[in-house]
Amino acid sequence: MDKKIIIAIDGPSSSGKSTLAKDMAGEIGYLYVDTGAMYRALTLYALRHGCMEKGSVDAGRLQGLLPGIRIEFRSGEKGKRDTYLNGENVEAEIRGMEVAEWVSPVAALPFVRHDLVAKQQAMGAGGGLVMDGRDIGTVVFPQAELKIFLTASAEIRAKRRWAELLAKGGTASYEEVLANVEERDRIDSSRAESPLRQAADALPLDNSTMSRSEQLSWLLEKYASVIRS
Ligand code: DC
């Protein structure tokens, strides 16, 4: 039987990491873990519990609430994995603009990162997993056998995100979505605690002009060469 490896996919917002990670996990029978969903669910909890005021996060209050936050993934329809917050399916709510606007400052808090990174490491302990995020190849699994750094221009990423929001009934303008994508890039790359950066041994992939199946074929090829080695 093939050895079970860890595939880490990092990159900026809306670069298509989760689509590629999901396609790949389905193709090779691996578990898929969307770490952005974990930061989003924690942000939703903070919003619901009055941790955001006057444009900033009340970190002390959020830290005190941390032990009461349970985030899990459960299988839904058609093999879809939904995010649950303390037993409630929050998959739709965590994709909205309010969570998107607050998630980067929450994800920059060191105690938040320590808590979620430990949970992510526990999930991957046995291998056989595709995990996407910002720091998977650098911090969560620096020993991952296959690391990808996925990018596309900010305009292309904003167009994808905007189309996704409209399809879900959202009303934000393209300009608002582009501003949010650029602002998240800025915060995610400049934060002190595990900023978004490409691991030295990650393979870069710019998917601006690639189809979904082209990206999957590219990754399957890289996977095959790691498995053979
Ligand atoms: O991938 P996403 O857009 O769903 O991620 C939401 C936010 O969470 C993003 O602004 C950065 C943060 N994040 C992070 O800091 N580290 C991760 N491993 C995953 C996401």
Residues whose N, C-alpha, C, O or C-beta is under 5 A from the ligand:
A	BS01	DC	S13 S14 T35 G36 A37 Y39 V103 S104 A107 D132 G133 R134 D135 R184 D188
